[in-house]
Amino acid sequence: METTTITFRTTEDVKQKLDNLALEENRTLSNMIETIVLNYLKQKLC
Protein backbone atom coordinates (compact mmCIF):
# COMPACT_ATOMS: atom_id res chain seq x y z
CA MET A 1 0.00 0.00 0.00
CA GLU A 2 1.36 3.39 -0.95
CA THR A 3 1.36 5.98 1.82
CA THR A 4 0.93 9.74 1.74
CA THR A 5 1.78 12.53 4.13
CA ILE A 6 -0.80 14.66 5.93
CA THR A 7 0.20 17.74 7.89
CA PHE A 8 -1.98 19.70 10.29
CA ARG A 9 -1.64 22.38 12.93
CA THR A 10 -2.67 21.92 16.53
CA THR A 11 -2.04 23.42 19.92
CA GLU A 12 0.88 22.39 22.10
CA ASP A 13 -1.63 20.98 24.61
CA VAL A 14 -3.21 18.63 22.05
CA LYS A 15 0.21 17.55 20.81
CA GLN A 16 1.34 16.77 24.34
CA LYS A 17 -1.79 14.72 25.01
CA LEU A 18 -1.27 12.77 21.79
CA ASP A 19 2.40 12.24 22.67
CA ASN A 20 1.38 10.90 26.08
CA LEU A 21 -1.19 8.52 24.58
CA ALA A 22 1.36 7.25 22.08
CA LEU A 23 3.89 6.68 24.85
CA GLU A 24 1.35 4.82 26.99
CA GLU A 25 0.46 2.53 24.10
CA ASN A 26 4.07 2.11 22.92
CA ARG A 27 3.29 3.66 19.52
CA THR A 28 4.79 6.42 17.46
CA LEU A 29 2.91 9.70 17.40
CA SER A 30 2.14 9.15 13.72
CA ASN A 31 0.76 5.67 14.39
CA MET A 32 -1.32 6.94 17.31
CA ILE A 33 -2.92 9.65 15.15
CA GLU A 34 -3.54 7.16 12.33
CA THR A 35 -5.22 4.77 14.79
CA ILE A 36 -7.47 7.54 16.12
CA VAL A 37 -8.46 8.61 12.60
CA LEU A 38 -9.13 5.03 11.46
CA ASN A 39 -11.30 4.33 14.52
CA TYR A 40 -13.24 7.54 13.90
CA LEU A 41 -13.79 6.65 10.25
CA LYS A 42 -14.96 3.14 11.15
CA GLN A 43 -17.56 4.62 13.51
CA LYS A 44 -18.79 7.13 10.95
CA LEU A 45 -18.87 4.81 7.95
CA CYS A 46 -20.48 1.75 9.54
Secondary structure by P-SEA (a helix, b strand, c coil): cbbbbbbbbbcaaaaaaaaaaaaaacccaaaaaaaaaaaaaaaaac
